[in-house]
Amino acid sequence: MILLDFLGIAEAAPTLAPNEPASPARQQIPSPNFEICYSVEICRIEPESLMFPLPLVDLVATMQELTESQKRVKVLWQEAESLAFVARGREYRSEFHINDSDEFTYMIKGTMNLHYRRSDGTEDVLVIPEGSVNFMPANVPHSPRFPPDAFALIVERKRREGEVDRFQWFCPKCDNFLHEERFVVGDYRADPVSKAYQNFFDDEHARTCKKCGNVMPRP
């Protein structure tokens, strides 16, 4: 698990003197859609790799929009290899999400408690404070828990054909597996997380532990 503090990195970043040339390592900017570029050259961009019009997002305005509308997700763009959205916290979040894409999370405002399950099934928590970022590898069961007045920027990729998102719940009393919801997510604007929760909370049998008999309450 990777956690970085962007604000701390920015403060510690070295600066060049006015006439100091950049080293070769600093000059090179490798990218899959760019040729190797140097500070004195114009980089060539393949036209088919661009989204038109190019997106420019005001995150503060996006947070305000979500607060006023009481919606949970605002999709910023959705391309074959890049999906980005701002999420407003869900106070009731308890499930573990499993999907086939790596995820990048930046906490714009507030703190996230990122619950996740290790390969042996044990649960752990990574605290992501405001201004920090996290990398979550694909197919790691994870549960991003943060309040409705906190906001996160999530970047992953659009789902490919045949990929299925899974949402799993475990008993809060004995940690026994409770239930799984599955969705083919063709359009993230459909908000599959909300649909998964609606199905789960509407089904008392799904919320009842087969091991200890505990019933997970509605939020």
N, C-alpha and C positions, 0 to 999 in steps of 0.2 A: 504494500500500500504506500502511495506517495502523497505527501502533504507538503505544500510550499506556501510561504507567506510572501505574497507579491509586494506588499508595502515594504517589508524588510529588505527584499531583494533590490527594490528601486532605490532605497536609501544607500545601499552598499555598492551600487553599480559604479564602476570606474568611469571617469570622463577623460576625453582627449584634450590636450592643449590645442589652441587655435591652429597652429601650424604643424601639429604632430600627425604624421601619416598613420593610417590604420594598418595594423599588421595583416598579413595574408589571411590569418584565421578569422579576423574580424571582418575582412572584406567579403569573404565568401558567404553567400546566402543560399544554401541548397534547398530546393523545394521540388516536389514532383511535377508542378505545373510551370516551373521557371527553369531557364538555363542557369548555370553557375554565373552569378553576377558579381561585379566589382563596383566599388563606389563611384568610379568615373564612367561606367558604362550604362546604357539603357537596356533593361531586361526585356526580353521578348516573352510575351504571354500568348499562349494559344487561344484564339477567340472562342473556340468551342468549350473551353474550360471555365468561361465566365458566366455569372448569373447577371441578367439584365432586367431591371436596373440593379446596379451593385447595391447591396443592403448597407445602410448606416443606421444603427439602432441607438436610440436614447434610452438607456437603461432606467434612468430616474423616471422618465415619462411612462415607461412600461410598467414599473412598479406601481405608480399612481393609478394607471389604468386598471390593473388587476385588483388593487385595493377598492377602487370605486365600483367596479363591476362585480366584485366578490368571486370572480373566476379564479381558478387555480393555476392555469397554464396559458401562456401566450407563445405560440410558435413564431419564431423570428424568420427562419427559412427552413426549407425541407428539400434538399437535393440528394442525388443518389449516394454520395459519399459524405454528406454533411447535413446533420439535423441539429438545429439549435433552438432552445426555448428557455423562457424564464418561468420558474415555478414559484408559486406562493405556498408557504408551508401548510401542511394538512395536520391539524392537531390530533387527528384520530389515526394516523398512519401506524400500522402494525405489521403489515405483510412484508415478505421478502420478494423483491423483483429479480427475475433472471432473464437476461436477453443476450443476444449473440454479438453485441457491439461493445467495444471499449467505451468508457464514458469519462468526460472531463467535467469537473464541477468547480465553479467559482462562486463563493459566497459573497454576493453583492451587499447584503445587509443581514445582520443577525448571525446566529450560530446554529450549525447543524450537528446533530448527533447521528452519525452514519453507522447504523448497525449492519453487520455483515456476518456471514457464516464461513468459517474456515473449511478446508477440505475434509476434516474429521467431523464436521457437523456442529462444532461448538460455536457459540455466538460471541462476537467481540464488538467494541464500539470505538470509532474514531471521531474525535471532536474536531470539527472544521470551523474555526472562528472567522468572523467577518474579515474579508480581504485576503483569504487563503484559498488555495486550489487543491484539488485531489484528483488522482487518476484511479479509476476503478476498472480492472481488467474484465473482459467479456466473461459471461457465465458465472460470475461470483454472485451468490444470493445477497442482495443488499436492500436496506430499508432506510431511506433518507428521512429523518424525523426532525422537523423544525416547526416553529409556531407560525400562525398566519401573518404575523407582522415581520417575518423574515423572508428573504428572497434569494434564489440561487439561479445562476446561469448554467445550463447543462448543454454540452456539445457531444454528440455521438454521430452515428451515421443512420441513414434511413434503412429500414428493414429490407432485406433481400427476399426474393421469392422463396417460399417454403419455410422461412424463419417464423418461430412462434414465441411470443412473450408469455412468461409464466409468472403467476403471482401466488405465493405460498404463505399459509398461515400456520402458526404453531401455538399449542396451548400455553397461555401465560402462566399456568399453574405448574404443569409437569413437563413442558417443552415437547410434548408428543405432536407429531404432524397432524394437522387438522384438515386442511382443504387446499386445493389448487384450482385456480382459474386460468384459462388459456385464451389468448387472443392472437389473431393474425392482424398486425397493425399496419395497414396500408397507408393510413393518414393519421399522423400523431395528433392532429387537431380534433380528432374524435375523442380524445382524452380517455384512453383505455384504463387508466388507473381508477378513475371515478366509476366506470362501468364495472370493473372487477369488484370494487367495494360494494356497489349496489347489489350485485348478485350474491356476494358473501353475506352481507348483513340481512338480506331478505330471506335467508335460508337458515333457520335455527338448527337444522340437522347438521349443516356444514360447520356451524360454530360450536357444536357439542363434541367434546373430547371423548373418543372411543376408549381411552385408557382410564381416565380418572373421573369422567362424567361432568367436568366443569363446562359451563356454557359461557363463551366469550360474549360479553354484553355489547349491545349497540352503542355507538359513541354518543 
